Amino acid sequence: MAAGGARRTAGPLGALIRAVVGALSAALLVRLLLVEPLEVATSSMAPTLRPGDHLLVWKAAYGLRLPFTGTSLWPGEPPRRGDVVAFRDLRDPGALLVKRVVGLPGDLVSLREQVLFLGEAAQPRVDRGEAPDERPGAPGEPGIEETCRRYEETVPTGPLAAAAAPSGPGATRSYQVLQCRRRRVGRVEGPYGPVAPGHVFVLGDNRDRSEDGRTGGWQVPLEAMEGRVVLVGWSTATLAGGARTDRLFKPVE
């Protein structure tokens, strides 16, 4: 008998137990340090994310933190414009929100007739036709599906150039946004900022139906970041029911 009175389990049963314990330990470690599963409940990020999407959040995208402590193990890179991020709700730290980063430290962000401006520079936006906006109903009530205009928006991922458009690989990112209400000429939202050091400004892709940085003009501190949303693992239609096979393992742009 080994010192201390412990004896190692031998034979096939012992090997099986060790394999199961090892697999469960590895899965728990990955869950705590590297990945976070989330389910989308609203249409605030449509058309990029839809209600019923099950997401994979890469927690190491912006560095690693010791679970339950917030202690940084590795700082990583800060978010870039265009990243879809998961972060702790500033009003309810127990909840997670998913939005898109559009403003970095120093930026002034505004929407003018639904066009995104960074400072005085309008960001390119191209009409891409129509897309559905699915909104699940309250328990026991039917949901709503509406057809909205879809636009492709492009932002620079890094520091704003003073007088020239950004260039080079990865210098810009394009993604789609929804506009579900009629454009009102002269309508301006913002400016919001300047964004403080160590913070980002976020918007939902469904610009008319998202509570985001415009709600009170709040900014998200980097320490509230949980990671970058990288994948739709699977998706279940909330109105029609059944699986959306076209969204299986779909990368999040």
PATOR-376131 format. One record per residue: residue in three letters; residue number from 1; x, y, z of N, C-alpha, C in turn. Coordinates in pm, whole numbers. Example, Ala and Ser with C-alpha at 12.3 -4.5 7.8 and 13.67 -1.06 7.14 Angstrom:
BEGIN
PT; ALA; 1; 1319; -569; 780; 1230; -450; 780; 1320; -330; 780
PT; SER; 2; 1285; -225; 708; 1367; -106; 714; 1290; 3; 787
REM end
This chain:
BEGIN
PT; MET; 1; 86; -119; 0; 0; 0; 0; 89; 123; 0
PT; ALA; 2; 51; 223; -77; 131; 346; -86; 121; 423; 44
PT; ALA; 3; 219; 513; 62; 221; 599; 181; 92; 678; 190
PT; GLY; 4; 38; 689; 315; -86; 764; 333; -208; 677; 320
PT; GLY; 5; -193; 550; 285; -307; 460; 281; -383; 458; 151
PT; ALA; 6; -336; 534; 45; -407; 537; -83; -354; 430; -175
PT; ARG; 7; -441; 372; -257; -399; 271; -351; -458; 303; -487
PT; ARG; 8; -378; 303; -592; -423; 339; -727; -514; 230; -781
PT; THR; 9; -625; 271; -842; -717; 176; -902; -652; 115; -1026
PT; ALA; 10; -653; -17; -1034; -587; -85; -1144; -689; -147; -1238
PT; GLY; 11; -639; -193; -1352; -721; -266; -1446; -802; -176; -1537
PT; PRO; 12; -885; -236; -1624; -963; -159; -1723; -1056; -57; -1659
PT; LEU; 13; -1119; -92; -1547; -1210; 4; -1481; -1135; 128; -1436
PT; GLY; 14; -1016; 109; -1378; -937; 223; -1334; -896; 311; -1450
PT; ALA; 15; -856; 248; -1562; -817; 326; -1680; -935; 406; -1734
PT; LEU; 16; -1054; 345; -1733; -1173; 415; -1780; -1206; 534; -1691
PT; ILE; 17; -1198; 514; -1559; -1227; 624; -1466; -1130; 738; -1486
PT; ARG; 18; -1000; 705; -1500; -900; 811; -1520; -924; 885; -1650
PT; ALA; 19; -965; 812; -1754; -991; 876; -1884; -1110; 972; -1875
PT; VAL; 20; -1216; 926; -1805; -1336; 1011; -1791; -1305; 1134; -1708
PT; VAL; 21; -1236; 1115; -1595; -1200; 1229; -1510; -1110; 1327; -1586
PT; GLY; 22; -1014; 1273; -1663; -926; 1360; -1740; -1001; 1439; -1846
PT; ALA; 23; -1096; 1373; -1914; -1174; 1441; -2018; -1261; 1550; -1957
PT; LEU; 24; -1326; 1517; -1844; -1411; 1617; -1779; -1329; 1735; -1727
PT; SER; 25; -1211; 1708; -1674; -1125; 1815; -1624; -1080; 1906; -1738
PT; ALA; 26; -1042; 1844; -1850; -999; 1923; -1966; -1114; 2008; -2019
PT; ALA; 27; -1235; 1949; -2025; -1351; 2025; -2074; -1383; 2142; -1982
PT; LEU; 28; -1372; 2120; -1850; -1399; 2228; -1755; -1296; 2339; -1769
PT; LEU; 29; -1169; 2301; -1786; -1064; 2401; -1802; -1086; 2484; -1928
PT; VAL; 30; -1122; 2417; -2038; -1149; 2488; -2163; -1268; 2583; -2144
PT; ARG; 31; -1373; 2533; -2076; -1492; 2616; -2052; -1461; 2738; -1968
PT; LEU; 32; -1377; 2724; -1866; -1347; 2836; -1777; -1252; 2936; -1840
PT; LEU; 33; -1156; 2888; -1919; -1051; 2975; -1970; -1071; 3021; -2113
PT; LEU; 34; -1128; 2935; -2200; -1118; 2961; -2343; -1250; 2986; -2415
PT; VAL; 35; -1357; 2918; -2380; -1481; 2932; -2457; -1599; 2959; -2364
PT; GLU; 36; -1700; 3025; -2420; -1823; 3055; -2347; -1940; 3034; -2444
PT; PRO; 37; -2034; 2943; -2413; -2151; 2927; -2498; -2260; 3028; -2461
PT; LEU; 38; -2326; 3084; -2562; -2434; 3180; -2540; -2548; 3152; -2637
PT; GLU; 39; -2668; 3183; -2595; -2783; 3173; -2684; -2840; 3312; -2708
PT; VAL; 40; -2873; 3343; -2834; -2928; 3473; -2870; -3079; 3471; -2844
PT; ALA; 41; -3127; 3571; -2769; -3269; 3575; -2733; -3345; 3686; -2805
PT; THR; 42; -3276; 3786; -2859; -3343; 3900; -2922; -3286; 3921; -3062
PT; SER; 43; -3345; 4017; -3134; -3301; 4047; -3271; -3210; 4169; -3276
PT; SER; 44; -3151; 4210; -3163; -3073; 4335; -3161; -2948; 4329; -3247
PT; MET; 45; -2902; 4207; -3281; -2783; 4194; -3366; -2817; 4138; -3504
PT; ALA; 46; -2945; 4138; -3541; -2983; 4094; -3676; -2932; 4197; -3779
PT; PRO; 47; -2893; 4151; -3898; -2905; 4015; -3951; -2787; 3924; -3920
PT; THR; 48; -2683; 3976; -3853; -2565; 3896; -3824; -2599; 3778; -3734
PT; LEU; 49; -2672; 3806; -3626; -2715; 3703; -3532; -2866; 3705; -3524
PT; ARG; 50; -2926; 3586; -3512; -3072; 3576; -3510; -3117; 3506; -3382
PT; PRO; 51; -3237; 3538; -3333; -3287; 3468; -3215; -3285; 3317; -3236
PT; GLY; 52; -3235; 3246; -3137; -3221; 3101; -3150; -3082; 3056; -3189
PT; ASP; 53; -2993; 3150; -3225; -2854; 3115; -3254; -2782; 3076; -3124
PT; HIS; 54; -2703; 2972; -3131; -2618; 2930; -3018; -2474; 2962; -3056
PT; LEU; 55; -2411; 3049; -2977; -2284; 3109; -3013; -2167; 3048; -2936
PT; LEU; 56; -2050; 3060; -2998; -1926; 3026; -2930; -1844; 3153; -2915
PT; VAL; 57; -1811; 3187; -2790; -1733; 3306; -2759; -1590; 3263; -2728
PT; TRP; 58; -1493; 3321; -2799; -1352; 3290; -2777; -1300; 3384; -2668
PT; LYS; 59; -1288; 3330; -2546; -1255; 3412; -2429; -1110; 3458; -2429
PT; ALA; 60; -1024; 3391; -2505; -882; 3429; -2508; -853; 3537; -2611
PT; ALA; 61; -956; 3585; -2682; -933; 3681; -2790; -864; 3807; -2740
PT; TYR; 62; -899; 3853; -2620; -845; 3978; -2567; -761; 3953; -2441
PT; GLY; 63; -707; 3833; -2430; -625; 3798; -2315; -693; 3693; -2229
PT; LEU; 64; -621; 3643; -2132; -672; 3541; -2041; -680; 3597; -1899
PT; ARG; 65; -789; 3563; -1829; -804; 3601; -1688; -827; 3477; -1604
PT; LEU; 66; -777; 3480; -1483; -799; 3370; -1391; -947; 3367; -1354
PT; PRO; 67; -1013; 3252; -1374; -1158; 3245; -1348; -1194; 3289; -1206
PT; PHE; 68; -1305; 3363; -1196; -1365; 3407; -1070; -1285; 3515; -998
PT; THR; 69; -1173; 3559; -1055; -1090; 3659; -987; -1072; 3785; -1069
PT; GLY; 70; -1076; 3775; -1202; -1048; 3889; -1287; -900; 3917; -1303
PT; THR; 71; -814; 3836; -1238; -670; 3856; -1249; -622; 3821; -1389
PT; SER; 72; -547; 3911; -1451; -501; 3890; -1588; -385; 3792; -1590
PT; LEU; 73; -396; 3688; -1674; -287; 3594; -1695; -205; 3632; -1819
PT; TRP; 74; -271; 3698; -1913; -206; 3741; -2038; -291; 3853; -2097
PT; PRO; 75; -234; 3970; -2126; -317; 4085; -2166; -380; 4072; -2303
PT; GLY; 76; -314; 4010; -2400; -371; 3995; -2533; -382; 4127; -2607
PT; GLU; 77; -455; 4126; -2718; -476; 4245; -2800; -611; 4308; -2768
PT; PRO; 78; -624; 4440; -2778; -753; 4504; -2753; -849; 4478; -2869
PT; PRO; 79; -980; 4497; -2848; -1078; 4481; -2957; -1050; 4579; -3070
PT; ARG; 80; -1094; 4540; -3189; -1084; 4626; -3307; -1225; 4662; -3353
PT; ARG; 81; -1234; 4771; -3427; -1366; 4805; -3483; -1414; 4690; -3572
PT; GLY; 82; -1541; 4662; -3561; -1600; 4553; -3638; -1609; 4423; -3562
PT; ASP; 83; -1537; 4408; -3450; -1547; 4285; -3370; -1686; 4272; -3309
PT; VAL; 84; -1741; 4152; -3312; -1862; 4121; -3236; -1817; 4065; -3102
PT; VAL; 85; -1854; 4134; -2994; -1798; 4102; -2863; -1909; 4066; -2764
PT; ALA; 86; -1872; 3983; -2666; -1958; 3954; -2551; -1897; 4022; -2430
PT; PHE; 87; -1981; 4088; -2351; -1931; 4161; -2235; -2036; 4162; -2124
PT; ARG; 88; -1991; 4186; -2003; -2083; 4191; -1889; -2165; 4319; -1895
PT; ASP; 89; -2294; 4304; -1875; -2386; 4417; -1876; -2348; 4513; -1763
PT; LEU; 90; -2325; 4640; -1797; -2284; 4738; -1697; -2393; 4761; -1593
PT; ARG; 91; -2518; 4734; -1629; -2630; 4754; -1536; -2661; 4627; -1456
PT; ASP; 92; -2618; 4511; -1507; -2641; 4383; -1441; -2521; 4294; -1470
PT; PRO; 93; -2415; 4302; -1388; -2290; 4229; -1416; -2306; 4079; -1429
PT; GLY; 94; -2420; 4025; -1384; -2442; 3881; -1398; -2490; 3841; -1536
PT; ALA; 95; -2524; 3937; -1620; -2574; 3909; -1754; -2468; 3944; -1857
PT; LEU; 96; -2475; 3876; -1972; -2384; 3904; -2083; -2462; 3965; -2199
PT; LEU; 97; -2401; 4063; -2264; -2457; 4125; -2383; -2364; 4098; -2502
PT; VAL; 98; -2421; 4100; -2622; -2343; 4084; -2745; -2372; 4202; -2836
PT; LYS; 99; -2269; 4276; -2874; -2281; 4391; -2963; -2157; 4398; -3052
PT; ARG; 100; -2154; 4499; -3139; -2039; 4518; -3228; -1963; 4644; -3190
PT; VAL; 101; -1830; 4632; -3186; -1745; 4746; -3155; -1738; 4837; -3278
PT; VAL; 102; -1772; 4967; -3259; -1758; 5064; -3368; -1669; 5181; -3328
PT; GLY; 103; -1644; 5198; -3198; -1562; 5310; -3153; -1450; 5266; -3062
PT; LEU; 104; -1328; 5317; -3090; -1210; 5290; -3008; -1175; 5416; -2928
PT; PRO; 105; -1083; 5405; -2833; -1048; 5522; -2752; -1013; 5644; -2838
PT; GLY; 106; -1075; 5757; -2802; -1055; 5882; -2875; -1158; 5909; -2981
PT; ASP; 107; -1237; 5808; -3022; -1335; 5826; -3130; -1456; 5906; -3083
PT; LEU; 108; -1512; 5983; -3175; -1645; 6042; -3161; -1737; 5967; -3257
PT; VAL; 109; -1841; 5905; -3205; -1930; 5822; -3285; -2066; 5891; -3297
PT; SER; 110; -2123; 5889; -3417; -2258; 5943; -3436; -2325; 5871; -3552
PT; LEU; 111; -2458; 5878; -3554; -2538; 5830; -3666; -2613; 5949; -3723
PT; ARG; 112; -2596; 5970; -3853; -2664; 6080; -3920; -2746; 6022; -4034
PT; GLU; 113; -2879; 6027; -4017; -2970; 5964; -4112; -2931; 5818; -4133
PT; GLN; 114; -2896; 5752; -4024; -2863; 5610; -4015; -2723; 5576; -4066
PT; VAL; 115; -2649; 5673; -4117; -2512; 5648; -4162; -2417; 5666; -4044
PT; LEU; 116; -2325; 5572; -4025; -2228; 5577; -3916; -2118; 5677; -3949
PT; PHE; 117; -2090; 5767; -3853; -1980; 5863; -3866; -1880; 5837; -3754
PT; LEU; 118; -1752; 5840; -3789; -1644; 5842; -3692; -1579; 5978; -3704
PT; GLY; 119; -1598; 6062; -3604; -1560; 6201; -3619; -1648; 6264; -3725
PT; GLU; 120; -1585; 6324; -3825; -1661; 6385; -3936; -1659; 6298; -4061
PT; ALA; 121; -1609; 6176; -4049; -1597; 6087; -4166; -1712; 5988; -4170
PT; ALA; 122; -1791; 5995; -4278; -1898; 5897; -4298; -1837; 5764; -4339
PT; GLN; 123; -1883; 5656; -4277; -1832; 5524; -4312; -1916; 5466; -4426
PT; PRO; 124; -1850; 5398; -4521; -1922; 5349; -4640; -2037; 5257; -4604
PT; ARG; 125; -2148; 5274; -4677; -2267; 5191; -4655; -2333; 5165; -4789
PT; VAL; 126; -2358; 5037; -4823; -2415; 4997; -4951; -2544; 4920; -4927
PT; ASP; 127; -2650; 4957; -5002; -2779; 4889; -4991; -2767; 4747; -5045
PT; ARG; 128; -2805; 4648; -4963; -2798; 4507; -5003; -2935; 4441; -5008
PT; GLY; 129; -3040; 4520; -5024; -3173; 4462; -5039; -3245; 4446; -4907
PT; GLU; 130; -3322; 4337; -4894; -3407; 4317; -4778; -3361; 4196; -4696
PT; ALA; 131; -3400; 4196; -4570; -3372; 4084; -4480; -3479; 4081; -4372
PT; PRO; 132; -3509; 3963; -4318; -3613; 3954; -4215; -3561; 3996; -4078
PT; ASP; 133; -3649; 4052; -3998; -3624; 4081; -3857; -3724; 3999; -3777
PT; GLU; 134; -3676; 3893; -3712; -3762; 3803; -3635; -3757; 3843; -3489
PT; ARG; 135; -3872; 3869; -3431; -3878; 3907; -3290; -3967; 3810; -3214
PT; PRO; 136; -3907; 3727; -3129; -3989; 3631; -3052; -4087; 3705; -2962
PT; GLY; 137; -4205; 3647; -2945; -4304; 3706; -2857; -4282; 3667; -2712
PT; ALA; 138; -4354; 3732; -2622; -4350; 3694; -2481; -4409; 3554; -2466
PT; PRO; 139; -4383; 3487; -2353; -4438; 3353; -2331; -4588; 3349; -2356
PT; GLY; 140; -4630; 3258; -2444; -4771; 3245; -2476; -4819; 3339; -2584
PT; GLU; 141; -4732; 3425; -2637; -4771; 3519; -2742; -4693; 3492; -2870
PT; PRO; 142; -4754; 3515; -2986; -4683; 3490; -3112; -4574; 3594; -3136
PT; GLY; 143; -4472; 3553; -3210; -4367; 3647; -3246; -4404; 3727; -3370
PT; ILE; 144; -4312; 3812; -3410; -4335; 3901; -3524; -4218; 3888; -3621
PT; GLU; 145; -4248; 3883; -3750; -4144; 3889; -3851; -4172; 4008; -3943
PT; GLU; 146; -4072; 4091; -3962; -4085; 4212; -4043; -3972; 4215; -4146
PT; THR; 147; -4000; 4271; -4262; -3898; 4285; -4365; -3835; 4423; -4354
PT; CYS; 148; -3703; 4427; -4346; -3629; 4552; -4327; -3526; 4570; -4438
PT; ARG; 149; -3472; 4691; -4448; -3362; 4716; -4541; -3232; 4669; -4480
PT; ARG; 150; -3147; 4611; -4563; -3018; 4560; -4519; -2907; 4639; -4589
PT; TYR; 151; -2807; 4679; -4511; -2695; 4756; -4566; -2564; 4689; -4526
PT; GLU; 152; -2466; 4701; -4614; -2331; 4657; -4580; -2249; 4779; -4539
PT; GLU; 153; -2201; 4775; -4417; -2125; 4885; -4359; -1979; 4844; -4348
PT; THR; 154; -1888; 4939; -4370; -1744; 4911; -4364; -1678; 5011; -4271
PT; VAL; 155; -1593; 4960; -4181; -1521; 5046; -4087; -1373; 5012; -4089
PT; PRO; 156; -1286; 5108; -4055; -1144; 5076; -4037; -1126; 5002; -3906
PT; THR; 157; -1043; 4900; -3905; -1026; 4820; -3784; -931; 4884; -3684
PT; GLY; 158; -837; 4964; -3733; -735; 5023; -3646; -750; 5173; -3632
PT; PRO; 159; -642; 5242; -3597; -647; 5387; -3579; -696; 5459; -3705
PT; LEU; 160; -773; 5564; -3683; -825; 5641; -3795; -713; 5718; -3864
PT; ALA; 161; -708; 5707; -3997; -610; 5787; -4071; -658; 5931; -4075
PT; ALA; 162; -567; 6025; -4068; -605; 6167; -4062; -669; 6214; -4190
PT; ALA; 163; -616; 6175; -4303; -670; 6230; -4428; -682; 6126; -4538
PT; ALA; 164; -648; 6000; -4511; -651; 5900; -4616; -729; 5778; -4570
PT; ALA; 165; -788; 5709; -4664; -861; 5586; -4632; -762; 5479; -4588
PT; PRO; 166; -801; 5394; -4493; -711; 5287; -4449; -683; 5190; -4563
PT; SER; 167; -565; 5131; -4563; -527; 5038; -4668; -447; 4924; -4609
PT; GLY; 168; -433; 4817; -4687; -356; 4702; -4642; -447; 4591; -4591
PT; PRO; 169; -394; 4467; -4584; -474; 4352; -4539; -529; 4374; -4398
PT; GLY; 170; -658; 4348; -4382; -720; 4359; -4251; -744; 4501; -4204
PT; ALA; 171; -725; 4599; -4293; -739; 4738; -4251; -885; 4779; -4234
PT; THR; 172; -976; 4708; -4300; -1119; 4738; -4287; -1196; 4609; -4260
PT; ARG; 173; -1317; 4626; -4211; -1407; 4512; -4193; -1546; 4552; -4238
PT; SER; 174; -1611; 4463; -4312; -1747; 4488; -4360; -1843; 4388; -4296
PT; TYR; 175; -1963; 4434; -4269; -2066; 4351; -4207; -2200; 4412; -4243
PT; GLN; 176; -2308; 4343; -4212; -2440; 4389; -4251; -2518; 4441; -4130
PT; VAL; 177; -2596; 4547; -4155; -2682; 4604; -4052; -2824; 4615; -4107
PT; LEU; 178; -2921; 4626; -4017; -3061; 4641; -4056; -3111; 4781; -4025
PT; GLN; 179; -3197; 4830; -4112; -3271; 4954; -4087; -3418; 4922; -4106
PT; CYS; 180; -3494; 4922; -3997; -3633; 4877; -4000; -3734; 4991; -4000
PT; ARG; 181; -3688; 5112; -3979; -3780; 5226; -3981; -3745; 5316; -4097
PT; ARG; 182; -3838; 5397; -4137; -3812; 5489; -4246; -3705; 5589; -4209
PT; ARG; 183; -3622; 5621; -4305; -3519; 5721; -4280; -3584; 5856; -4257
PT; ARG; 184; -3543; 5923; -4152; -3596; 6056; -4123; -3487; 6158; -4153
PT; VAL; 185; -3509; 6236; -4255; -3407; 6331; -4301; -3371; 6427; -4189
PT; GLY; 186; -3242; 6443; -4168; -3194; 6535; -4066; -3179; 6473; -3929
PT; ARG; 187; -3221; 6346; -3912; -3210; 6285; -3780; -3063; 6254; -3748
PT; VAL; 188; -3021; 6296; -3628; -2883; 6274; -3583; -2887; 6212; -3444
PT; GLU; 189; -2807; 6106; -3425; -2789; 6046; -3293; -2643; 6065; -3253
PT; GLY; 190; -2622; 6126; -3140; -2485; 6153; -3095; -2449; 6299; -3120
PT; PRO; 191; -2320; 6333; -3117; -2207; 6240; -3106; -2191; 6183; -2965
PT; TYR; 192; -2136; 6060; -2962; -2106; 5992; -2838; -1954; 5982; -2825
PT; GLY; 193; -1904; 6024; -2711; -1760; 6020; -2691; -1709; 6158; -2652
PT; PRO; 194; -1576; 6180; -2661; -1480; 6082; -2711; -1473; 5958; -2622
PT; VAL; 195; -1448; 5844; -2686; -1437; 5718; -2612; -1314; 5726; -2521
PT; ALA; 196; -1332; 5688; -2397; -1226; 5700; -2297; -1118; 5593; -2317
PT; PRO; 197; -996; 5618; -2270; -892; 5514; -2274; -940; 5389; -2201
PT; GLY; 198; -906; 5272; -2256; -945; 5147; -2193; -1092; 5112; -2210
PT; HIS; 199; -1161; 5178; -2304; -1302; 5153; -2329; -1327; 5138; -2479
PT; VAL; 200; -1445; 5085; -2515; -1491; 5083; -2653; -1637; 5127; -2656
PT; PHE; 201; -1682; 5166; -2774; -1823; 5204; -2795; -1886; 5098; -2884
PT; VAL; 202; -2006; 5050; -2846; -2068; 4939; -2917; -2207; 4978; -2967
PT; LEU; 203; -2246; 4916; -3079; -2380; 4929; -3134; -2431; 4791; -3171
PT; GLY; 204; -2564; 4776; -3174; -2624; 4655; -3229; -2637; 4669; -3380
PT; ASP; 205; -2628; 4559; -3452; -2642; 4565; -3598; -2784; 4600; -3639
PT; ASN; 206; -2883; 4566; -3558; -3022; 4605; -3583; -3039; 4744; -3521
PT; ARG; 207; -3005; 4845; -3598; -2987; 4979; -3542; -3113; 5040; -3482
PT; ASP; 208; -3229; 5001; -3529; -3353; 5058; -3476; -3406; 4980; -3356
PT; ARG; 209; -3348; 4863; -3328; -3402; 4779; -3221; -3291; 4723; -3134
PT; SER; 210; -3204; 4811; -3089; -3094; 4768; -3003; -3071; 4869; -2892
PT; GLU; 211; -3061; 4819; -2769; -3014; 4901; -2658; -2863; 4881; -2650
PT; ASP; 212; -2789; 4989; -2672; -2643; 4976; -2683; -2578; 5102; -2628
PT; GLY; 213; -2463; 5142; -2686; -2392; 5259; -2636; -2472; 5387; -2643
PT; ARG; 214; -2575; 5389; -2726; -2658; 5510; -2736; -2750; 5527; -2615
PT; THR; 215; -2777; 5419; -2544; -2866; 5424; -2429; -2791; 5481; -2310
PT; GLY; 216; -2799; 5610; -2292; -2726; 5675; -2185; -2584; 5711; -2224
PT; GLY; 217; -2544; 5678; -2346; -2410; 5714; -2393; -2299; 5639; -2322
PT; TRP; 218; -2328; 5519; -2268; -2225; 5449; -2191; -2125; 5379; -2282
PT; GLN; 219; -2006; 5361; -2226; -1896; 5295; -2296; -1859; 5169; -2217
PT; VAL; 220; -1803; 5071; -2286; -1773; 4942; -2224; -1625; 4936; -2186
PT; PRO; 221; -1593; 4919; -2057; -1452; 4905; -2017; -1399; 4769; -2061
PT; LEU; 222; -1270; 4766; -2094; -1211; 4642; -2144; -1216; 4530; -2041
PT; GLU; 223; -1215; 4564; -1912; -1220; 4459; -1811; -1356; 4390; -1806
PT; ALA; 224; -1459; 4449; -1871; -1590; 4384; -1877; -1601; 4286; -1994
PT; MET; 225; -1499; 4282; -2080; -1503; 4194; -2196; -1493; 4047; -2157
PT; GLU; 226; -1580; 3966; -2215; -1571; 3821; -2198; -1503; 3755; -2317
PT; GLY; 227; -1505; 3819; -2433; -1438; 3761; -2549; -1504; 3804; -2678
PT; ARG; 228; -1456; 3746; -2788; -1508; 3776; -2922; -1597; 3661; -2968
PT; VAL; 229; -1713; 3695; -3025; -1804; 3594; -3079; -1749; 3549; -3214
PT; VAL; 230; -1722; 3420; -3227; -1655; 3372; -3348; -1738; 3276; -3431
PT; LEU; 231; -1842; 3214; -3373; -1910; 3107; -3445; -2053; 3091; -3398
PT; VAL; 232; -2144; 3065; -3494; -2277; 3013; -3462; -2266; 2862; -3470
PT; GLY; 233; -2274; 2794; -3356; -2261; 2649; -3356; -2381; 2581; -3419
PT; TRP; 234; -2500; 2621; -3375; -2624; 2574; -3435; -2731; 2677; -3407
PT; SER; 235; -2845; 2661; -3473; -2950; 2762; -3462; -3086; 2696; -3472
PT; THR; 236; -3179; 2745; -3391; -3316; 2695; -3392; -3410; 2810; -3422
PT; ALA; 237; -3494; 2795; -3523; -3588; 2899; -3560; -3689; 2920; -3447
PT; THR; 238; -3703; 3045; -3403; -3791; 3073; -3289; -3937; 3090; -3331
PT; LEU; 239; -3963; 3126; -3457; -4101; 3146; -3501; -4155; 3023; -3572
PT; ALA; 240; -4080; 2970; -3670; -4128; 2856; -3747; -4097; 2723; -3680
PT; GLY; 241; -3998; 2722; -3589; -3956; 2598; -3527; -3860; 2521; -3616
PT; GLY; 242; -3788; 2427; -3556; -3694; 2346; -3633; -3556; 2410; -3641
PT; ALA; 243; -3461; 2332; -3689; -3323; 2377; -3698; -3299; 2457; -3826
PT; ARG; 244; -3213; 2558; -3817; -3168; 2632; -3935; -3035; 2570; -3979
PT; THR; 245; -3042; 2476; -4070; -2921; 2404; -4111; -2822; 2494; -4183
PT; ASP; 246; -2870; 2604; -4243; -2779; 2692; -4316; -2690; 2772; -4221
PT; ARG; 247; -2719; 2771; -4091; -2639; 2846; -3995; -2548; 2757; -3911
PT; LEU; 248; -2545; 2629; -3944; -2463; 2533; -3870; -2316; 2564; -3890
PT; PHE; 249; -2244; 2588; -3779; -2101; 2621; -3779; -2070; 2742; -3868
PT; LYS; 250; -2154; 2842; -3859; -2139; 2963; -3942; -2046; 3063; -3872
PT; PRO; 251; -1935; 3102; -3935; -1848; 3205; -3874; -1922; 3338; -3861
PT; VAL; 252; -1891; 3410; -3756; -1954; 3541; -3732; -1863; 3649; -3789
PT; GLU; 253; -1915; 3724; -3885; -1837; 3829; -3950; -1853; 3960; -3873
REM end
